[in-house]
Amino acid sequence: MATVVRHVETGERFVVLGAGFAMKDEGSVKRNRRAGVCVCDDQGRIGWFKSEDLVVESVFGQRPDEILA
């Protein structure tokens, strides 16, 4: 089972692969290090999002409110 999240603006669903730091490469200098969530879509394409742009739908097949009840 996996953690499934939904993108707040688009409603698109993703599987969480992990969290860490994303960096923007500007030539030979890496800048703009920021925390992010690494996800994949239904085609296996990997992307990064800010955590505030995502909402958890399920963890191991259960909704967060079921787990925390």
DRENTIKE-55819 format. One record per atom (N, C-alpha, C, O): atom name; x, y negated, z. Coordinates in nm, 3 decimals, padded with zeros to 5 digits. Example, Ala and Ser with C-alpha at 12.3 -4.5 7.8 and 13.67 -1.06 7.14 Angstrom:
BEGIN
+------+---------+---------+---------+
| atom |      c1 |      c2 |      c3 |
+------+---------+---------+---------+
|    N |  01.319 |  00.569 |  00.780 |
|   CA |  01.230 |  00.450 |  00.780 |
|    C |  01.320 |  00.330 |  00.780 |
|    O |  01.424 |  00.332 |  00.846 |
|    N |  01.285 |  00.225 |  00.708 |
|   CA |  01.367 |  00.106 |  00.714 |
|    C |  01.290 | -00.003 |  00.787 |
|    O |  01.341 | -00.114 |  00.804 |
+------+---------+---------+---------+
REM end
This chain:
BEGIN
+------+---------+---------+---------+
| atom |      c1 |      c2 |      c3 |
+------+---------+---------+---------+
|    N |  00.084 |  00.118 |  00.000 |
|   CA |  00.000 |  00.000 |  00.000 |
|    C |  00.088 | -00.124 |  00.000 |
|    O |  00.208 | -00.117 |  00.028 |
|    N |  00.028 | -00.234 | -00.031 |
|   CA |  00.104 | -00.358 | -00.048 |
|    C |  00.028 | -00.475 |  00.013 |
|    O | -00.088 | -00.462 |  00.054 |
|    N |  00.095 | -00.587 |  00.019 |
|   CA |  00.030 | -00.712 |  00.057 |
|    C | -00.014 | -00.781 | -00.071 |
|    O |  00.067 | -00.806 | -00.160 |
|    N | -00.143 | -00.810 | -00.081 |
|   CA | -00.201 | -00.875 | -00.198 |
|    C | -00.235 | -01.018 | -00.161 |
|    O | -00.299 | -01.043 | -00.059 |
|    N | -00.191 | -01.113 | -00.245 |
|   CA | -00.221 | -01.254 | -00.223 |
|    C | -00.295 | -01.311 | -00.343 |
|    O | -00.292 | -01.256 | -00.453 |
|    N | -00.364 | -01.422 | -00.319 |
|   CA | -00.436 | -01.493 | -00.424 |
|    C | -00.383 | -01.634 | -00.434 |
|    O | -00.366 | -01.702 | -00.332 |
|    N | -00.356 | -01.678 | -00.557 |
|   CA | -00.312 | -01.816 | -00.579 |
|    C | -00.432 | -01.907 | -00.561 |
|    O | -00.535 | -01.887 | -00.625 |
|    N | -00.420 | -02.006 | -00.475 |
|   CA | -00.531 | -02.092 | -00.437 |
|    C | -00.592 | -02.164 | -00.557 |
|    O | -00.714 | -02.169 | -00.570 |
|    N | -00.511 | -02.220 | -00.644 |
|   CA | -00.562 | -02.299 | -00.757 |
|    C | -00.623 | -02.216 | -00.868 |
|    O | -00.728 | -02.252 | -00.921 |
|    N | -00.559 | -02.104 | -00.904 |
|   CA | -00.603 | -02.027 | -01.021 |
|    C | -00.688 | -01.906 | -00.987 |
|    O | -00.761 | -01.856 | -01.072 |
|    N | -00.679 | -01.859 | -00.863 |
|   CA | -00.751 | -01.738 | -00.825 |
|    C | -00.681 | -01.610 | -00.868 |
|    O | -00.730 | -01.500 | -00.840 |
|    N | -00.567 | -01.622 | -00.935 |
|   CA | -00.494 | -01.504 | -00.981 |
|    C | -00.437 | -01.429 | -00.861 |
|    O | -00.393 | -01.490 | -00.764 |
|    N | -00.439 | -01.295 | -00.870 |
|   CA | -00.392 | -01.211 | -00.760 |
|    C | -00.253 | -01.157 | -00.791 |
|    O | -00.218 | -01.131 | -00.906 |
|    N | -00.173 | -01.140 | -00.684 |
|   CA | -00.036 | -01.093 | -00.697 |
|    C | -00.003 | -00.996 | -00.585 |
|    O | -00.068 | -00.996 | -00.480 |
|    N |  00.099 | -00.914 | -00.607 |
|   CA |  00.157 | -00.829 | -00.504 |
|    C |  00.280 | -00.899 | -00.451 |
|    O |  00.364 | -00.946 | -00.528 |
|    N |  00.292 | -00.908 | -00.319 |
|   CA |  00.409 | -00.971 | -00.257 |
|    C |  00.526 | -00.873 | -00.261 |
|    O |  00.515 | -00.759 | -00.219 |
|    N |  00.639 | -00.921 | -00.313 |
|   CA |  00.762 | -00.842 | -00.315 |
|    C |  00.853 | -00.878 | -00.199 |
|    O |  00.929 | -00.795 | -00.150 |
|    N |  00.845 | -01.004 | -00.155 |
|   CA |  00.928 | -01.049 | -00.044 |
|    C |  00.924 | -01.199 | -00.032 |
|    O |  00.850 | -01.267 | -00.104 |
|    N |  01.002 | -01.250 |  00.060 |
|   CA |  01.011 | -01.394 |  00.080 |
|    C |  01.158 | -01.430 |  00.096 |
|    O |  01.239 | -01.348 |  00.139 |
|    N |  01.190 | -01.551 |  00.060 |
|   CA |  01.329 | -01.594 |  00.071 |
|    C |  01.345 | -01.734 |  00.020 |
|    O |  01.255 | -01.817 |  00.033 |
|    N |  01.459 | -01.761 | -00.038 |
|   CA |  01.488 | -01.894 | -00.088 |
|    C |  01.500 | -01.893 | -00.238 |
|    O |  01.574 | -01.812 | -00.295 |
|    N |  01.429 | -01.983 | -00.303 |
|   CA |  01.439 | -02.003 | -00.447 |
|    C |  01.530 | -02.123 | -00.470 |
|    O |  01.527 | -02.219 | -00.392 |
|    N |  01.609 | -02.118 | -00.575 |
|   CA |  01.700 | -02.229 | -00.603 |
|    C |  01.685 | -02.271 | -00.748 |
|    O |  01.668 | -02.188 | -00.837 |
|    N |  01.690 | -02.399 | -00.771 |
|   CA |  01.686 | -02.453 | -00.906 |
|    C |  01.829 | -02.478 | -00.951 |
|    O |  01.906 | -02.545 | -00.882 |
|    N |  01.864 | -02.424 | -01.066 |
|   CA |  02.001 | -02.438 | -01.119 |
|    C |  02.005 | -02.560 | -01.210 |
|    O |  01.939 | -02.563 | -01.313 |
|    N |  02.084 | -02.658 | -01.171 |
|   CA |  02.101 | -02.779 | -01.252 |
|    C |  02.244 | -02.784 | -01.302 |
|    O |  02.330 | -02.848 | -01.241 |
|    N |  02.268 | -02.717 | -01.414 |
|   CA |  02.404 | -02.710 | -01.467 |
|    C |  02.489 | -02.622 | -01.379 |
|    O |  02.453 | -02.508 | -01.352 |
|    N |  02.601 | -02.674 | -01.335 |
|   CA |  02.691 | -02.595 | -01.251 |
|    C |  02.660 | -02.610 | -01.103 |
|    O |  02.729 | -02.552 | -01.019 |
|    N |  02.557 | -02.690 | -01.070 |
|   CA |  02.523 | -02.715 | -00.930 |
|    C |  02.385 | -02.657 | -00.900 |
|    O |  02.289 | -02.682 | -00.973 |
|    N |  02.378 | -02.579 | -00.794 |
|   CA |  02.248 | -02.526 | -00.752 |
|    C |  02.190 | -02.620 | -00.647 |
|    O |  02.253 | -02.648 | -00.545 |
|    N |  02.069 | -02.667 | -00.674 |
|   CA |  02.005 | -02.764 | -00.584 |
|    C |  01.864 | -02.720 | -00.552 |
|    O |  01.814 | -02.620 | -00.604 |
|    N |  01.801 | -02.796 | -00.467 |
|   CA |  01.660 | -02.777 | -00.433 |
|    C |  01.631 | -02.639 | -00.376 |
|    O |  01.536 | -02.573 | -00.417 |
|    N |  01.712 | -02.596 | -00.282 |
|   CA |  01.687 | -02.470 | -00.215 |
|    C |  01.561 | -02.486 | -00.130 |
|    O |  01.550 | -02.579 | -00.051 |
|    N |  01.466 | -02.393 | -00.148 |
|   CA |  01.343 | -02.401 | -00.072 |
|    C |  01.288 | -02.261 | -00.047 |
|    O |  01.311 | -02.169 | -00.125 |
|    N |  01.216 | -02.246 |  00.063 |
|   CA |  01.155 | -02.118 |  00.095 |
|    C |  01.044 | -02.088 | -00.004 |
|    O |  00.973 | -02.179 | -00.048 |
|    N |  01.030 | -01.963 | -00.039 |
|   CA |  00.927 | -01.924 | -00.132 |
|    C |  00.886 | -01.779 | -00.113 |
|    O |  00.949 | -01.705 | -00.038 |
|    N |  00.780 | -01.741 | -00.183 |
|   CA |  00.729 | -01.605 | -00.179 |
|    C |  00.747 | -01.546 | -00.318 |
|    O |  00.702 | -01.602 | -00.418 |
|    N |  00.815 | -01.432 | -00.324 |
|   CA |  00.838 | -01.363 | -00.450 |
|    C |  00.723 | -01.265 | -00.473 |
|    O |  00.691 | -01.184 | -00.386 |
|    N |  00.659 | -01.274 | -00.590 |
|   CA |  00.542 | -01.192 | -00.621 |
|    C |  00.556 | -01.132 | -00.760 |
|    O |  00.642 | -01.171 | -00.839 |
|    N |  00.468 | -01.035 | -00.789 |
|   CA |  00.457 | -00.987 | -00.927 |
|    C |  00.310 | -00.978 | -00.963 |
|    O |  00.223 | -00.958 | -00.878 |
|    N |  00.283 | -00.995 | -01.093 |
|   CA |  00.146 | -00.988 | -01.142 |
|    C |  00.113 | -00.845 | -01.186 |
|    O |  00.193 | -00.754 | -01.165 |
|    N | -00.003 | -00.827 | -01.247 |
|   CA | -00.046 | -00.693 | -01.288 |
|    C |  00.037 | -00.635 | -01.403 |
|    O |  00.025 | -00.517 | -01.434 |
|    N |  00.119 | -00.717 | -01.465 |
|   CA |  00.208 | -00.671 | -01.571 |
|    C |  00.350 | -00.648 | -01.520 |
|    O |  00.439 | -00.610 | -01.597 |
|    N |  00.372 | -00.673 | -01.391 |
|   CA |  00.503 | -00.656 | -01.332 |
|    C |  00.595 | -00.776 | -01.346 |
|    O |  00.712 | -00.769 | -01.308 |
|    N |  00.543 | -00.886 | -01.400 |
|   CA |  00.625 | -01.008 | -01.414 |
|    C |  00.646 | -01.071 | -01.278 |
|    O |  00.553 | -01.086 | -01.200 |
|    N |  00.770 | -01.107 | -01.250 |
|   CA |  00.809 | -01.162 | -01.120 |
|    C |  00.806 | -01.314 | -01.124 |
|    O |  00.846 | -01.376 | -01.223 |
|    N |  00.760 | -01.374 | -01.016 |
|   CA |  00.758 | -01.520 | -01.004 |
|    C |  00.769 | -01.561 | -00.859 |
|    O |  00.763 | -01.478 | -00.769 |
|    N |  00.786 | -01.690 | -00.838 |
|   CA |  00.799 | -01.747 | -00.705 |
|    C |  00.690 | -01.852 | -00.683 |
|    O |  00.655 | -01.925 | -00.775 |
|    N |  00.637 | -01.859 | -00.561 |
|   CA |  00.539 | -01.960 | -00.523 |
|    C |  00.575 | -02.016 | -00.387 |
|    O |  00.643 | -01.951 | -00.308 |
|    N |  00.528 | -02.136 | -00.360 |
|   CA |  00.534 | -02.191 | -00.226 |
|    C |  00.430 | -02.117 | -00.143 |
|    O |  00.322 | -02.084 | -00.192 |
|    N |  00.463 | -02.090 | -00.018 |
|   CA |  00.370 | -02.014 |  00.066 |
|    C |  00.235 | -02.084 |  00.082 |
|    O |  00.132 | -02.018 |  00.092 |
|    N |  00.236 | -02.215 |  00.084 |
|   CA |  00.108 | -02.288 |  00.102 |
|    C |  00.017 | -02.278 | -00.020 |
|    O | -00.100 | -02.317 | -00.012 |
|    N |  00.068 | -02.227 | -00.131 |
|   CA | -00.014 | -02.210 | -00.252 |
|    C | -00.081 | -02.073 | -00.259 |
|    O | -00.153 | -02.044 | -00.354 |
|    N | -00.058 | -01.988 | -00.157 |
|   CA | -00.109 | -01.851 | -00.158 |
|    C | -00.193 | -01.824 | -00.035 |
|    O | -00.171 | -01.883 |  00.071 |
|    N | -00.289 | -01.732 | -00.050 |
|   CA | -00.372 | -01.685 |  00.061 |
|    C | -00.366 | -01.533 |  00.061 |
|    O | -00.381 | -01.470 | -00.044 |
|    N | -00.343 | -01.473 |  00.178 |
|   CA | -00.338 | -01.327 |  00.188 |
|    C | -00.480 | -01.270 |  00.177 |
|    O | -00.570 | -01.311 |  00.251 |
|    N | -00.498 | -01.176 |  00.085 |
|   CA | -00.626 | -01.107 |  00.071 |
|    C | -00.628 | -00.976 |  00.149 |
|    O | -00.726 | -00.942 |  00.214 |
|    N | -00.517 | -00.901 |  00.141 |
|   CA | -00.513 | -00.774 |  00.214 |
|    C | -00.369 | -00.734 |  00.244 |
|    O | -00.274 | -00.770 |  00.173 |
|    N | -00.356 | -00.657 |  00.353 |
|   CA | -00.228 | -00.599 |  00.393 |
|    C | -00.256 | -00.451 |  00.418 |
|    O | -00.338 | -00.416 |  00.503 |
|    N | -00.189 | -00.365 |  00.344 |
|   CA | -00.212 | -00.221 |  00.356 |
|    C | -00.360 | -00.186 |  00.341 |
|    O | -00.412 | -00.098 |  00.409 |
|    N | -00.428 | -00.258 |  00.251 |
|   CA | -00.568 | -00.228 |  00.221 |
|    C | -00.669 | -00.287 |  00.316 |
|    O | -00.789 | -00.264 |  00.300 |
|    N | -00.624 | -00.362 |  00.416 |
|   CA | -00.716 | -00.424 |  00.511 |
|    C | -00.708 | -00.575 |  00.504 |
|    O | -00.600 | -00.631 |  00.483 |
|    N | -00.823 | -00.642 |  00.522 |
|   CA | -00.825 | -00.788 |  00.527 |
|    C | -00.756 | -00.834 |  00.655 |
|    O | -00.757 | -00.763 |  00.755 |
|    N | -00.695 | -00.954 |  00.651 |
|   CA | -00.628 | -01.005 |  00.771 |
|    C | -00.719 | -01.010 |  00.894 |
|    O | -00.674 | -00.979 |  01.004 |
|    N | -00.846 | -01.047 |  00.877 |
|   CA | -00.936 | -01.056 |  00.992 |
|    C | -00.965 | -00.918 |  01.052 |
|    O | -00.992 | -00.908 |  01.172 |
|    N | -00.960 | -00.813 |  00.971 |
|   CA | -00.978 | -00.678 |  01.024 |
|    C | -00.857 | -00.635 |  01.107 |
|    O | -00.872 | -00.572 |  01.212 |
|    N | -00.739 | -00.671 |  01.061 |
|   CA | -00.616 | -00.636 |  01.132 |
|    C | -00.607 | -00.710 |  01.265 |
|    O | -00.566 | -00.653 |  01.366 |
|    N | -00.646 | -00.837 |  01.264 |
|   CA | -00.630 | -00.922 |  01.382 |
|    C | -00.746 | -00.915 |  01.480 |
|    O | -00.741 | -00.975 |  01.588 |
|    N | -00.851 | -00.841 |  01.444 |
|   CA | -00.970 | -00.831 |  01.532 |
|    C | -00.941 | -00.755 |  01.659 |
|    O | -01.029 | -00.737 |  01.743 |
+------+---------+---------+---------+
REM end
